[in-house]
Amino acid sequence: MKSLKDPSLRGRIVMGKNLPVTAEELLSLRRAVGWSIKGDYGKILKEDLFHITARLDGKLVGFLPVTGSPHGDLLIYNMCVHPDVQRKGVGTCLVEMALRTCQELNPLGINVLFEEENRPFFERFGFRIMNGGYMDILSGLTPSK
């Protein structure tokens, strides 16, 4: 984890692929970041292709899920880093580990879903804006034909 910027985190942070995470831990992390906690996170955790976690002194401080088909495109989405360790290299380590794991699967492509303010962060890894766009519909609405 050479990307960690804060030397005090070295030796105290453990990161890995598909390390156990409970729904309660993920909800707590999402709350700390100010994100929605709607949904059944017990089920959601089982639906991802894989996830990368970061724990500081045993506490979940980073979570990065990857979904998709290893034979098609993979999607990195909802990367979540606890405010106490943001801008200290934890997110960079999560993405680096996720990209190495994705590349081992030899997918057609690796995509990322992000907020505009995080665009420069993901561009550092080689992601670029493609043609098209992101569209969303609120849950429970029926699309018009």
C-alpha positions in Angstrom: 0.0 0.0 0.0 2.6 2.4 -1.1 -0.1 4.9 -2.1 -1.0 5.7 1.5 0.0 9.3 2.1 -0.3 9.2 5.8 2.5 7.2 7.4 0.5 6.8 10.6 -1.9 4.5 8.7 0.8 2.1 7.5 0.6 -1.1 9.5 -2.8 -0.2 10.9 -4.8 -0.6 7.7 -5.8 -3.9 6.1 -7.1 -4.1 2.6 -8.3 -7.0 0.5 -10.7 -8.5 -1.9 -13.9 -10.0 -0.7 -13.0 -9.7 3.0 -16.1 -10.1 5.2 -18.3 -7.1 5.6 -21.6 -6.9 7.3 -24.6 -4.9 6.1 -24.5 -2.9 9.4 -20.8 -2.0 8.8 -21.6 -0.8 5.3 -24.6 1.2 6.5 -22.5 2.8 9.1 -19.8 3.8 6.5 -22.5 5.2 4.2 -24.0 7.2 7.0 -20.5 8.6 7.9 -20.1 9.8 4.3 -23.7 11.2 4.2 -25.1 8.8 1.6 -28.5 7.1 1.4 -29.0 4.0 3.5 -32.0 2.8 1.6 -31.9 -0.8 0.4 -31.2 -4.3 1.7 -27.4 -4.3 2.1 -27.3 -7.9 3.1 -28.6 -8.8 -0.4 -26.6 -6.0 -2.1 -23.3 -7.3 -0.7 -24.0 -10.7 -2.3 -24.8 -9.3 -5.7 -21.5 -7.7 -6.5 -18.9 -9.6 -8.6 -16.4 -8.7 -5.9 -15.5 -5.9 -3.5 -12.4 -4.3 -2.0 -12.4 -3.2 1.6 -10.2 -1.2 3.9 -10.1 -1.5 7.6 -8.3 0.7 10.0 -7.7 -0.9 13.4 -10.5 -3.3 12.5 -13.1 -0.6 11.6 -14.4 -0.5 8.0 -13.2 2.8 6.5 -13.3 2.0 2.8 -15.5 0.0 0.5 -15.4 -0.4 -3.3 -17.8 -2.7 -5.1 -17.4 -4.0 -8.6 -20.3 -5.5 -10.6 -20.8 -6.7 -14.2 -19.7 -9.6 -16.2 -16.1 -10.8 -16.3 -16.8 -11.6 -20.0 -18.1 -8.2 -20.8 -17.8 -4.8 -19.0 -17.1 -4.3 -15.3 -18.4 -1.3 -13.3 -16.8 0.3 -10.3 -19.4 2.2 -8.4 -20.2 3.7 -5.0 -16.7 3.8 -3.7 -17.0 4.9 -0.1 -14.2 6.2 2.1 -14.7 7.3 5.7 -14.2 11.1 6.1 -11.5 10.5 8.8 -9.3 8.9 6.1 -10.2 10.8 3.0 -7.3 12.4 1.1 -4.8 10.0 2.8 -4.5 7.5 -0.1 -7.1 5.0 1.0 -9.3 5.6 -2.0 -6.2 5.4 -4.3 -5.3 2.0 -2.8 -8.9 0.8 -3.2 -9.0 1.7 -6.9 -5.5 0.3 -7.6 -6.4 -3.0 -6.0 -9.8 -3.1 -7.8 -8.2 -2.4 -11.2 -5.6 -5.1 -10.7 -8.3 -7.6 -9.8 -10.5 -6.4 -12.8 -7.6 -6.8 -15.2 -7.0 -10.4 -14.0 -10.5 -11.2 -15.3 -9.6 -9.8 -18.8 -12.9 -8.0 -19.3 -13.9 -6.0 -22.4 -13.9 -2.8 -20.4 -13.7 -1.3 -17.0 -16.1 1.6 -16.3 -16.6 3.8 -13.3 -19.7 5.6 -12.0 -18.7 8.8 -10.2 -19.8 12.3 -9.1 -18.4 15.1 -11.2 -16.4 16.5 -8.4 -14.5 13.1 -8.3 -13.7 13.2 -12.0 -10.1 14.3 -11.6 -9.5 11.5 -9.1 -10.6 8.8 -11.6 -8.9 10.4 -14.5 -5.5 9.8 -12.7 -6.1 6.1 -13.3 -6.7 6.5 -17.0 -10.5 6.7 -17.0 -11.9 9.1 -19.6 -15.3 10.4 -20.4 -17.0 8.5 -23.2 -19.8 9.6 -25.6 -23.3 9.2 -24.2 -24.3 10.0 -20.7 -25.7 8.8 -17.4 -29.4 8.6 -17.1 -31.4 7.7 -14.0 -35.0 7.1 -13.0 -36.4 7.3 -9.5 -37.3 3.9 -8.0 -40.9 3.0 -8.4 -41.6 5.1 -11.5 -42.8 3.4 -14.6 -41.0 4.6 -17.8 -43.2 6.2 -20.4 -43.3 4.6 -23.8 
